[in-house]
């Protein structure tokens, strides 16, 4: 029973890391994607706002992903192994994107000679690798939900491609891209002092918010068409239904405050909206996020021995005591002007 | 290319690439904080300039280190699921602490890089120092995990399954201490000598630059102290390996016949067909003495082990010789430095020597990891699980290898190019401020 409680604590950390990665890290990817859109005379200003906004925090935001990987391979090895074996290809694609995105962003900022054409090239790589990574995050999420991971297949296609290749993962990828752009645009409103740029971010944020809603609908539709009872599971669970209703309600607040001077309000609303969507997904899956042809992988059944769970829980609790105050200090130092 | 070979090469290349950036991330912040401290204490703006110069280096290298480290954490599962199945629960603990330290490092770095305005100056200085401390701690944890692969502990192996798992015992395995000391000191050597070499190069171009003189002094002091320490640490490591992994020691030394008064070979190529060392200079009893503090001690030779458990002897031996030769050379240069440092200026010849030795510390680190990792083959968990049994079932690993080969080569070239530009611009600024040309 102690083991079960610890699994729940670990799942809480896993879910929290996922939400923080998507909300904070996702905004960083979204900023890269935003740079791909034509910005005309605002291009350089936008670039410098994004440099300034992301610079101090992107590496910390990226750490949530590392934390998820560590929790999975230490606490739930079968889950980690299933992902790494059957989603090998999208994972590699994801890593290439992560490497290029981080490097290009840093190189752009720390190139001693800030001139063309190198700045344009860094920006292009930063933009395209951000989009690329966002797409693969979505494909992986779609692959988890889709239930085509099947270790009993015999062919290369069946084992390593079919689990993630198809319309549903693509729909989730488009949904993910919309989420990231939405978060980035809304977060960037408050980072800019240029009124034109603020308006641009606010407009883009609202368009992306519509895209989030539309793509979310498309994901449910495609799921339904492919025989995945996604909508039914969401509605069946009161928790996830509440989360969805709240997320939708926040829609109005985001629209109400997008153009106002209170950047922090719209920022929190956007973060809460996306966080709630994820909470809904996590609750609906009830600890069975990863589905295979043989049925969902149960986190309780795949948990490591108790001694390991103890150590992992300890590390996460002590780690939180160190990380959260530091993180709050970091955000207060650089994002304090918003509040 | 076979999948096993491709996966091993991918892992070797990923680690070999990452270790350079990780070493800099662990050590360079201490140089930076030293310069920053001197600026805050003495108010000399040249130290501020130096701090910022090094800070930019740290920023670039940390970013590449962080993303290549992310790749590694995935690759453990992507390439070696058969290993992680056992290793995750047993040795995940240092990784969880490493994750914590790494997280704190990223936060501290963000604060330091962007906190020049708006933070209390000593808190800001502290954040820079924290980058070093947490980076160093990350290194300690990761090397402890590697130590477990060489000296597994904290579980019972029953019918091919690990039971009675004790993560604490696994983390504090018999190899963690010596491997950790060896690596952390080596990182200080490599980064110290590399930075010193770069500043020596610039000092040769502009002998009057006090910035480069001061930079060289800070970097080389770290590098030289570490190089002297490494003589003792290295000896301790050899003794531990002799005890824990006799076959690895035998491969390192090209030692075939179990014997007392075992000779130590300098140079030479082991001939694994005939089981003899060729072309080496033998020091009678040297190996017995180094490994066990006694000329009479018996040292186990490769012939005592089944042939299919031999690591690739030639590679391990050559890599070991390269590492030891560099270690010896750097220690000699360090002694020379302590002698020469009393003079008002370092001689031209010595600066030229430092330029030549700039990459050596990193070559020694790479060689050392080849000794550790190749020397552990064919095992992935020494004595329990073979590398070939840990490989992913997915075919086509060569494409994974080529992909990361191209990616990392590209990033290496980019990093070198960026450093070149940083240094050029810094030089131009120094020249301008001193109102003189490049030749002084």
Interface residues (C-beta under 8 A of the other chain):
Chain A: X55 X56 X57 X59 X60 X62 X63 X65 X66 X67 X69 X70 X71 X73 X74 X75 X77 X78 X80 X81 X83 X84 X85 X88 X91 X92 X95 X96 X98 X99 X100 X101 X102 X103 X105 X106 X107 X109 X110 X111 X112 X113 X156 X159 X160 X304 X305 X307 X308 X311 X312 X315 X316 X318 X319 X322 X323 X326 X327 X329 X330 X333 X334
Chain B: X56 X59 X60 X62 X63 X64 X66 X67 X68 X69 X70 X71 X73 X74 X76 X77 X78 X81 X84 X85 X88 X89 X90 X92 X93 X95 X96 X97 X99 X100 X102 X103 X104 X106 X107 X108 X109 X110 X111 X113 X114 X115 X118 X119 X163 X165 X166 X167 X168 X392 X393 X394 X395 X396 X400 X403 X407 X411 X414 X418 X421 X422 X424 X425 X426
